Amino acid sequence: MSDSEEDSQDRQLKIVVVGDGACGKSSLATRFAQEAFGKQYKQTIGLDFFLKRISLPGNLNVTLQVWDIGGQTLGGKMLDKYVYGAHGVLLVYDITNFQSFENLEDWFSMVKKANEESDVQPVISLIGNKIDLEHMRTVKADKHQRFCQENGLISQFVSAKTGDSVFLCFQKVAAEILGVKLNKAEIEQSQRIVKAELVDYPQDEGPIRQENSQQSKICSVQ
């Protein structure tokens, strides 16, 4: 395939989401891919797979293959095969669960080992999830930043529940993989789409809030 033919097609990037069970990986992937959040926790069996097309600066269209790997599979036989060849990896932990942060060392080691012989060395982002529960935080932000600095990781805090910065965390990884720079306005726009949803309906409760949030999600996709 010539360069021009390749340029005319969407780039496909494999993004793998890993971390302990119940830290919000599936909610993160689902929120990004389908603009939805399930309140009931369901353990992922094996993996879930999503495809989503996004645009980056310079009219660059990219299709992200998002692989959501079950938290119970650390040490599982298939795990290295799932992670092998990933262009990007999201290391996810729950900011209210210190154990999920401590276990990142094991997840990080697994990712590096799985890609030792790969031609692709993944861009890795550390994702502190559940920032809507800031008042319950047990992992201090400086510990998060130190882990990023020591291991050369992208840093991001998100809430899969509210959607805060979810699109941005995937956008940042894709941009880093492709060597595209996001300017401040683009970053703010990615965050503002979700923040508008929170501002619009702070007083709603129950089924009414669900209905309104569905409407706002449809708006935010555009």
Backbone as CSV, one residue per row, in Angstrom:
resi,resn,N_x,N_y,N_z,CA_x,CA_y,CA_z,C_x,C_y,C_z
1,MET,0.851,-1.199,0.000,0.000,0.000,0.000,0.887,1.249,0.000
2,SER,0.586,2.166,-0.856,1.386,3.394,-0.919,1.016,4.317,0.232
3,ASP,1.904,5.302,0.483,1.632,6.241,1.558,0.336,7.001,1.327
4,SER,0.093,7.372,0.057,-1.107,8.154,-0.231,-2.367,7.340,0.021
5,GLU,-2.305,6.037,-0.313,-3.473,5.186,-0.059,-3.698,5.010,1.438
6,GLU,-2.581,4.873,2.142,-2.705,4.693,3.588,-3.241,5.957,4.241
7,ASP,-2.801,7.118,3.777,-3.255,8.385,4.339,-4.745,8.612,4.113
8,SER,-5.271,8.041,3.013,-6.676,8.266,2.681,-7.605,7.422,3.551
9,GLN,-7.036,6.469,4.277,-7.844,5.614,5.130,-7.644,6.013,6.599
10,ASP,-8.630,5.686,7.422,-8.492,5.942,8.847,-7.365,5.092,9.422
11,ARG,-6.553,5.711,10.262,-5.605,4.928,11.039,-6.379,4.176,12.107
12,GLN,-5.978,2.948,12.376,-6.585,2.193,13.466,-5.548,2.010,14.568
13,LEU,-5.920,2.369,15.779,-5.025,2.241,16.920,-5.636,1.301,17.945
14,LYS,-4.823,0.390,18.436,-5.270,-0.544,19.468,-4.983,0.055,20.842
15,ILE,-6.043,0.306,21.601,-5.923,0.883,22.938,-6.444,-0.145,23.948
16,VAL,-5.582,-0.559,24.870,-5.955,-1.573,25.854,-6.159,-0.921,27.218
17,VAL,-7.262,-1.276,27.880,-7.590,-0.720,29.197,-7.386,-1.809,30.242
18,VAL,-6.443,-1.570,31.179,-6.133,-2.577,32.189,-6.163,-1.967,33.578
19,GLY,-6.257,-2.841,34.581,-6.291,-2.404,35.973,-7.121,-3.377,36.790
20,ASP,-7.151,-3.143,38.095,-7.898,-4.035,38.978,-9.387,-4.053,38.652
21,GLY,-10.040,-5.154,39.040,-11.483,-5.241,38.905,-12.159,-4.183,39.758
22,ALA,-13.292,-3.677,39.296,-14.120,-2.693,40.009,-13.489,-1.302,40.106
23,CYS,-12.396,-1.049,39.347,-11.817,0.308,39.393,-12.430,1.191,38.310
24,GLY,-13.296,0.618,37.475,-14.045,1.441,36.526,-13.584,1.344,35.085
25,LYS,-12.823,0.304,34.738,-12.334,0.168,33.358,-13.481,0.037,32.362
26,SER,-14.422,-0.837,32.675,-15.534,-1.068,31.745,-16.408,0.179,31.620
27,SER,-16.618,0.869,32.741,-17.405,2.102,32.708,-16.697,3.165,31.874
28,LEU,-15.381,3.231,32.001,-14.582,4.187,31.236,-14.695,3.901,29.743
29,ALA,-14.500,2.638,29.370,-14.563,2.258,27.957,-15.956,2.468,27.388
30,THR,-16.975,2.112,28.170,-18.359,2.249,27.714,-18.751,3.705,27.578
31,ARG,-18.351,4.514,28.560,-18.663,5.947,28.517,-18.053,6.580,27.269
32,PHE,-16.816,6.212,26.954,-16.146,6.762,25.778,-16.796,6.270,24.489
33,ALA,-17.033,4.976,24.397,-17.491,4.395,23.132,-18.969,4.620,22.872
34,GLN,-19.774,4.629,23.929,-21.223,4.660,23.746,-21.908,5.812,24.470
35,GLU,-21.115,6.664,25.143,-21.688,7.786,25.889,-22.756,7.310,26.867
36,ALA,-22.406,6.312,27.650,-23.352,5.768,28.631,-22.577,5.354,29.880
37,PHE,-23.290,5.244,30.981,-22.671,4.781,32.220,-23.643,3.845,32.920
38,GLY,-23.196,2.610,33.195,-24.051,1.638,33.875,-23.786,1.671,35.374
39,LYS,-24.822,1.885,36.155,-24.635,1.988,37.603,-24.399,0.621,38.247
40,GLN,-24.845,-0.436,37.605,-24.660,-1.767,38.157,-23.287,-2.282,37.750
41,TYR,-22.517,-2.772,38.724,-21.183,-3.279,38.407,-21.280,-4.700,37.868
42,LYS,-20.692,-4.942,36.711,-20.623,-6.279,36.133,-19.171,-6.587,35.805
43,GLN,-18.677,-7.700,36.298,-17.289,-8.062,36.030,-17.150,-8.492,34.574
44,THR,-16.137,-7.957,33.904,-15.900,-8.309,32.510,-15.311,-9.715,32.441
45,ILE,-15.883,-10.540,31.624,-15.362,-11.889,31.439,-14.503,-11.890,30.175
46,GLY,-13.193,-12.120,30.347,-12.306,-12.097,29.184,-12.048,-10.672,28.761
47,LEU,-12.768,-10.218,27.718,-12.620,-8.820,27.321,-13.841,-8.346,26.565
48,ASP,-14.028,-7.054,26.566,-15.026,-6.396,25.720,-14.263,-5.566,24.708
49,PHE,-14.872,-5.358,23.557,-14.184,-4.722,22.444,-15.076,-3.636,21.870
50,PHE,-14.538,-2.428,21.741,-15.290,-1.307,21.189,-14.508,-0.680,20.037
51,LEU,-15.226,-0.111,19.088,-14.609,0.676,18.027,-15.209,2.072,18.064
52,LYS,-14.357,3.084,18.015,-14.874,4.454,17.963,-13.948,5.313,17.112
53,ARG,-14.559,6.118,16.254,-13.813,7.004,15.347,-13.767,8.398,15.958
54,ILE,-12.573,8.973,16.025,-12.423,10.332,16.537,-11.615,11.159,15.536
55,SER,-11.682,12.445,15.686,-10.907,13.351,14.837,-9.863,14.067,15.673
56,LEU,-8.670,14.190,15.108,-7.578,14.909,15.749,-7.237,16.134,14.906
57,PRO,-6.488,17.081,15.454,-6.118,18.277,14.692,-5.482,17.928,13.347
58,GLY,-5.773,18.753,12.353,-5.262,18.499,11.012,-6.179,17.589,10.210
59,ASN,-7.470,17.532,10.608,-8.460,16.679,9.930,-8.014,15.222,9.876
60,LEU,-7.365,14.775,10.940,-6.887,13.398,11.011,-7.948,12.534,11.683
61,ASN,-8.506,11.611,10.905,-9.497,10.694,11.463,-8.817,9.418,11.931
62,VAL,-9.154,9.001,13.136,-8.537,7.821,13.734,-9.633,6.925,14.305
63,THR,-9.520,5.629,14.045,-10.445,4.678,14.658,-9.725,3.980,15.801
64,LEU,-10.279,4.095,16.992,-9.684,3.451,18.155,-10.357,2.109,18.404
65,GLN,-9.537,1.066,18.479,-10.008,-0.238,18.938,-9.761,-0.264,20.441
66,VAL,-10.816,-0.226,21.223,-10.671,-0.191,22.677,-10.906,-1.596,23.233
67,TRP,-9.871,-2.162,23.831,-9.925,-3.500,24.417,-10.056,-3.348,25.929
68,ASP,-11.198,-3.718,26.472,-11.448,-3.649,27.908,-11.203,-5.033,28.495
69,ILE,-10.105,-5.146,29.237,-9.688,-6.454,29.756,-10.147,-6.619,31.192
70,GLY,-10.736,-7.754,31.503,-11.250,-8.018,32.849,-10.152,-7.935,33.892
71,GLY,-10.446,-7.285,35.031,-9.456,-7.102,36.087,-9.000,-8.405,36.713
72,GLN,-9.825,-9.436,36.605,-9.474,-10.706,37.241,-8.450,-11.489,36.439
73,THR,-8.032,-10.961,35.271,-7.181,-11.761,34.393,-5.689,-11.479,34.553
74,LEU,-5.284,-10.701,35.572,-3.852,-10.488,35.796,-3.214,-11.848,36.095
75,GLY,-2.252,-12.233,35.270,-1.643,-13.549,35.404,-2.356,-14.613,34.581
76,GLY,-3.440,-14.226,33.905,-4.173,-15.183,33.076,-3.396,-15.534,31.812
77,LYS,-3.722,-16.668,31.232,-2.970,-17.190,30.086,-3.075,-16.302,28.854
78,MET,-4.221,-15.653,28.671,-4.443,-14.883,27.445,-4.035,-13.420,27.573
79,LEU,-3.717,-12.982,28.774,-3.536,-11.555,29.006,-2.434,-10.952,28.141
80,ASP,-1.288,-11.627,28.062,-0.189,-11.070,27.270,-0.548,-10.984,25.797
81,LYS,-1.396,-11.909,25.325,-1.833,-11.882,23.917,-2.779,-10.706,23.665
82,TYR,-3.615,-10.386,24.646,-4.515,-9.248,24.505,-3.719,-7.936,24.435
83,VAL,-2.681,-7.835,25.256,-1.926,-6.589,25.385,-0.879,-6.431,24.284
84,TYR,-0.414,-7.544,23.734,0.649,-7.509,22.722,0.242,-6.646,21.516
85,GLY,1.140,-5.782,21.094,0.886,-4.979,19.905,0.013,-3.759,20.131
86,ALA,-0.295,-3.462,21.391,-1.115,-2.276,21.669,-0.332,-1.013,21.330
87,HIS,-1.021,-0.065,20.712,-0.407,1.247,20.467,-0.475,2.117,21.722
88,GLY,-1.524,1.898,22.504,-1.712,2.676,23.722,-2.296,1.811,24.823
89,VAL,-1.933,2.113,26.060,-2.452,1.375,27.216,-2.925,2.385,28.258
90,LEU,-4.141,2.180,28.758,-4.654,2.980,29.868,-4.543,2.135,31.140
91,LEU,-3.674,2.561,32.062,-3.545,1.914,33.367,-4.524,2.605,34.306
92,VAL,-5.581,1.903,34.677,-6.667,2.535,35.428,-6.665,2.073,36.885
93,TYR,-6.841,3.033,37.789,-7.051,2.692,39.199,-8.162,3.591,39.743
94,ASP,-8.640,3.230,40.922,-9.727,3.954,41.599,-9.094,4.836,42.678
95,ILE,-9.283,6.163,42.596,-8.624,7.060,43.546,-9.109,6.851,44.981
96,THR,-10.233,6.112,45.165,-10.736,5.837,46.517,-10.287,4.469,47.018
97,ASN,-9.514,3.747,46.208,-9.086,2.383,46.555,-7.563,2.302,46.450
98,PHE,-6.884,2.417,47.587,-5.426,2.478,47.567,-4.807,1.191,47.018
99,GLN,-5.459,0.061,47.284,-4.923,-1.216,46.791,-4.872,-1.244,45.264
100,SER,-5.873,-0.651,44.630,-5.889,-0.644,43.155,-4.732,0.178,42.603
101,PHE,-4.269,1.177,43.380,-3.102,1.965,42.983,-1.819,1.169,43.200
102,GLU,-1.725,0.505,44.340,-0.527,-0.292,44.630,-0.331,-1.400,43.604
103,ASN,-1.414,-1.957,43.111,-1.329,-3.062,42.147,-0.904,-2.604,40.754
104,LEU,-0.817,-1.283,40.543,-0.402,-0.772,39.224,0.996,-1.240,38.843
105,GLU,1.864,-1.427,39.832,3.220,-1.911,39.545,3.149,-3.235,38.793
106,ASP,2.265,-4.127,39.251,2.124,-5.439,38.603,1.554,-5.296,37.198
107,TRP,0.548,-4.428,37.055,-0.043,-4.219,35.730,0.979,-3.613,34.770
108,PHE,1.741,-2.656,35.258,2.743,-1.995,34.431,3.823,-2.988,33.993
109,SER,4.264,-3.827,34.911,5.274,-4.843,34.584,4.747,-5.818,33.533
110,MET,3.476,-6.201,33.682,2.865,-7.120,32.723,2.822,-6.503,31.329
111,VAL,2.440,-5.229,31.245,2.349,-4.546,29.951,3.726,-4.494,29.283
112,LYS,4.750,-4.141,30.052,6.108,-4.061,29.494,6.588,-5.430,29.025
113,LYS,6.339,-6.452,29.831,6.775,-7.804,29.476,6.061,-8.310,28.232
114,ALA,4.754,-8.030,28.145,3.957,-8.520,27.010,4.417,-7.908,25.693
115,ASN,5.019,-6.705,25.763,5.412,-6.004,24.537,6.927,-5.973,24.308
116,GLU,7.651,-6.809,25.044,9.111,-6.850,24.903,9.542,-7.106,23.462
117,GLU,8.828,-8.027,22.797,9.219,-8.425,21.442,8.349,-7.790,20.365
118,SER,7.511,-6.854,20.774,6.635,-6.201,19.799,7.385,-5.092,19.076
119,ASP,7.012,-4.883,17.810,7.567,-3.752,17.055,6.996,-2.429,17.556
120,VAL,5.861,-2.514,18.243,5.173,-1.321,18.749,5.387,-1.219,20.254
121,GLN,5.948,-0.113,20.707,6.042,0.145,22.147,4.925,1.105,22.521
122,PRO,4.000,0.657,23.345,2.792,1.459,23.578,3.041,2.740,24.353
123,VAL,2.227,3.742,24.044,2.131,4.941,24.874,1.235,4.567,26.062
124,ILE,1.713,4.821,27.266,0.970,4.390,28.455,0.502,5.611,29.250
125,SER,-0.784,5.591,29.622,-1.372,6.691,30.381,-1.884,6.177,31.714
126,LEU,-1.570,6.891,32.788,-2.079,6.542,34.110,-3.393,7.280,34.332
127,ILE,-4.449,6.519,34.588,-5.790,7.086,34.700,-6.302,6.918,36.129
128,GLY,-6.439,8.037,36.842,-7.077,8.007,38.158,-8.575,8.221,37.974
129,ASN,-9.346,7.167,38.194,-10.796,7.229,37.952,-11.565,7.547,39.248
130,LYS,-12.811,7.964,39.063,-13.772,8.260,40.138,-13.487,9.591,40.832
131,ILE,-13.084,10.608,40.055,-12.845,11.916,40.675,-14.135,12.583,41.136
132,ASP,-15.282,12.010,40.778,-16.548,12.494,41.344,-16.623,12.153,42.835
133,LEU,-15.748,11.246,43.297,-15.694,10.859,44.709,-14.449,11.442,45.382
134,GLU,-14.116,12.667,45.017,-12.914,13.333,45.537,-12.876,13.323,47.066
135,HIS,-14.040,13.469,47.694,-14.107,13.499,49.155,-13.744,12.161,49.780
136,MET,-13.705,11.087,48.978,-13.351,9.752,49.473,-11.963,9.321,49.002
137,ARG,-11.222,10.237,48.415,-9.904,9.909,47.848,-8.971,9.322,48.912
138,THR,-8.288,8.226,48.568,-7.269,7.648,49.449,-5.890,7.674,48.783
139,VAL,-5.845,7.961,47.475,-4.572,8.055,46.755,-4.296,9.527,46.479
140,LYS,-3.286,10.069,47.128,-2.979,11.493,46.950,-2.461,11.754,45.545
141,ALA,-2.781,12.938,45.043,-2.402,13.298,43.673,-0.892,13.261,43.473
142,ASP,-0.119,13.588,44.521,1.334,13.594,44.334,1.888,12.187,44.127
143,LYS,1.233,11.185,44.706,1.650,9.796,44.466,1.394,9.422,43.007
144,HIS,0.250,9.828,42.493,-0.104,9.615,41.091,0.957,10.251,40.181
145,GLN,1.271,11.515,40.451,2.230,12.241,39.605,3.624,11.626,39.684
146,ARG,4.007,11.181,40.859,5.331,10.570,41.020,5.439,9.290,40.198
147,PHE,4.382,8.480,40.215,4.380,7.231,39.443,4.515,7.544,37.946
148,CYS,3.830,8.599,37.508,3.915,9.016,36.101,5.340,9.448,35.746
149,GLN,5.931,10.286,36.596,7.263,10.821,36.319,8.320,9.724,36.310
150,GLU,8.209,8.795,37.248,9.210,7.730,37.349,9.148,6.771,36.166
151,ASN,7.967,6.644,35.555,7.788,5.645,34.500,7.482,6.240,33.131
152,GLY,7.518,7.574,33.026,7.295,8.219,31.735,5.890,8.056,31.197
153,LEU,4.903,8.201,32.073,3.505,7.996,31.684,2.776,9.322,31.505
154,ILE,1.741,9.312,30.661,0.809,10.434,30.578,-0.065,10.396,31.829
155,SER,-0.412,11.563,32.359,-1.219,11.633,33.570,-2.622,12.137,33.249
156,GLN,-3.634,11.487,33.832,-5.008,11.930,33.603,-5.898,11.531,34.774
157,PHE,-6.806,12.424,35.159,-7.840,12.112,36.142,-9.197,12.213,35.450
158,VAL,-10.062,11.224,35.685,-11.353,11.179,34.993,-12.459,10.734,35.950
159,SER,-13.684,10.891,35.490,-14.832,10.259,36.145,-15.651,9.564,35.073
160,ALA,-15.635,8.233,35.087,-16.456,7.488,34.135,-17.937,7.719,34.422
161,LYS,-18.257,8.022,35.668,-19.663,8.216,36.046,-20.223,9.502,35.448
162,THR,-19.502,10.610,35.618,-20.000,11.891,35.094,-19.547,12.140,33.660
163,GLY,-18.509,11.426,33.227,-17.948,11.637,31.897,-16.808,12.636,31.882
164,ASP,-16.493,13.228,33.039,-15.476,14.269,33.115,-14.129,13.780,32.581
165,SER,-13.660,14.424,31.502,-12.341,14.181,30.891,-12.168,12.795,30.267
166,VAL,-13.255,12.023,30.127,-13.135,10.678,29.552,-12.697,10.743,28.090
167,PHE,-13.389,11.560,27.283,-13.005,11.673,25.875,-11.566,12.169,25.767
168,LEU,-11.234,13.115,26.625,-9.895,13.715,26.584,-8.804,12.689,26.840
169,CYS,-9.037,11.742,27.748,-7.971,10.787,28.082,-7.663,9.880,26.888
170,PHE,-8.690,9.509,26.110,-8.447,8.712,24.902,-7.837,9.578,23.801
171,GLN,-8.335,10.817,23.701,-7.829,11.743,22.690,-6.339,12.025,22.908
172,LYS,-5.957,12.218,24.173,-4.559,12.498,24.504,-3.640,11.347,24.099
173,VAL,-4.070,10.129,24.388,-3.251,8.961,24.061,-3.107,8.819,22.548
174,ALA,-4.218,8.969,21.819,-4.173,8.871,20.358,-3.256,9.942,19.768
175,ALA,-3.360,11.153,20.294,-2.526,12.255,19.795,-1.051,11.982,20.054
176,GLU,-0.747,11.448,21.238,0.641,11.142,21.585,1.203,10.048,20.677
177,ILE,0.400,9.035,20.405,0.832,7.927,19.535,1.182,8.453,18.147
178,LEU,0.358,9.359,17.642,0.522,9.845,16.270,1.382,11.102,16.178
179,GLY,1.872,11.570,17.325,2.724,12.754,17.306,1.980,14.032,16.984
180,VAL,0.692,14.074,17.356,-0.134,15.262,17.106,-0.227,16.069,18.398
181,LYS,-0.064,17.362,18.294,-0.152,18.222,19.483,-1.573,18.779,19.621
182,LEU,-2.142,18.643,20.815,-3.442,19.247,21.109,-3.191,20.614,21.726
183,ASN,-3.859,21.642,21.199,-3.679,22.956,21.821,-4.648,23.112,23.003
184,LYS,-4.448,24.178,23.740,-5.220,24.376,24.966,-6.720,24.450,24.685
185,ALA,-7.101,25.088,23.589,-8.526,25.229,23.251,-9.162,23.865,22.984
186,GLU,-8.437,22.997,22.301,-8.967,21.660,21.994,-9.123,20.836,23.262
187,ILE,-8.157,20.972,24.168,-8.244,20.242,25.436,-9.430,20.742,26.252
188,GLU,-9.592,22.050,26.309,-10.709,22.622,27.066,-12.049,22.227,26.465
189,GLN,-12.106,22.168,25.138,-13.356,21.777,24.484,-13.725,20.344,24.838
190,SER,-12.733,19.450,24.864,-12.991,18.042,25.191,-13.523,17.904,26.605
191,GLN,-13.067,18.767,27.500,-13.560,18.722,28.871,-14.920,19.414,28.979
192,ARG,-15.085,20.513,28.224,-16.288,21.337,28.366,-17.538,20.595,27.908
193,ILE,-17.423,19.732,26.922,-18.573,18.966,26.426,-19.250,18.236,27.572
194,VAL,-18.427,17.624,28.432,-18.967,16.847,29.534,-19.386,17.736,30.691
195,LYS,-18.604,18.784,30.963,-18.945,19.664,32.077,-20.306,20.326,31.866
196,ALA,-20.651,20.609,30.627,-21.945,21.226,30.338,-23.079,20.320,30.794
197,GLU,-22.860,19.021,30.651,-23.884,18.067,31.070,-24.123,18.179,32.577
198,LEU,-23.051,18.363,33.342,-23.180,18.454,34.789,-23.846,19.768,35.206
199,VAL,-23.484,20.842,34.529,-24.021,22.158,34.877,-25.506,22.258,34.536
200,ASP,-25.903,21.634,33.431,-27.286,21.765,32.970,-28.301,21.167,33.945
201,TYR,-27.924,20.047,34.586,-28.933,19.314,35.345,-28.461,18.954,36.753
202,PRO,-27.956,19.920,37.516,-27.458,19.552,38.844,-28.566,19.215,39.826
203,GLN,-29.775,19.731,39.557,-30.834,19.579,40.538,-31.702,18.355,40.273
204,ASP,-31.529,17.714,39.130,-32.420,16.604,38.785,-32.077,15.351,39.564
205,GLU,-33.081,14.570,39.858,-32.892,13.328,40.591,-33.639,12.214,39.868
206,GLY,-33.239,10.989,40.161,-33.996,9.826,39.716,-34.181,9.736,38.223
207,PRO,-35.362,9.242,37.808,-35.634,8.997,36.384,-35.520,10.251,35.534
208,ILE,-35.886,11.426,36.102,-35.824,12.662,35.320,-34.384,12.957,34.949
209,ARG,-33.478,12.772,35.907,-32.066,13.028,35.618,-31.566,12.067,34.544
210,GLN,-31.994,10.810,34.647,-31.587,9.834,33.635,-32.014,10.279,32.249
211,GLU,-33.265,10.747,32.157,-33.788,11.162,30.856,-33.013,12.358,30.314
212,ASN,-32.764,13.344,31.181,-32.038,14.534,30.758,-30.615,14.215,30.366
213,SER,-29.966,13.322,31.139,-28.577,13.011,30.838,-28.460,12.285,29.513
214,GLN,-29.485,11.493,29.182,-29.468,10.831,27.872,-29.507,11.868,26.754
215,GLN,-30.358,12.902,26.953,-30.447,13.948,25.936,-29.123,14.675,25.791
216,SER,-28.495,14.980,26.922,-27.243,15.736,26.859,-26.140,14.903,26.258
217,LYS,-26.180,13.585,26.479,-25.161,12.731,25.902,-25.248,12.755,24.375
218,ILE,-26.454,12.759,23.881,-26.620,12.794,22.418,-25.999,14.074,21.876
219,CYS,-26.203,15.174,22.582,-25.635,16.452,22.141,-24.116,16.421,22.169
220,SER,-23.547,15.750,23.176,-22.115,15.814,23.360,-21.339,14.997,22.341
221,VAL,-22.005,14.087,21.661,-21.317,13.256,20.678,-20.883,14.083,19.474
222,GLN,-21.639,15.110,19.154,-21.407,15.865,17.926,-20.161,16.706,18.001
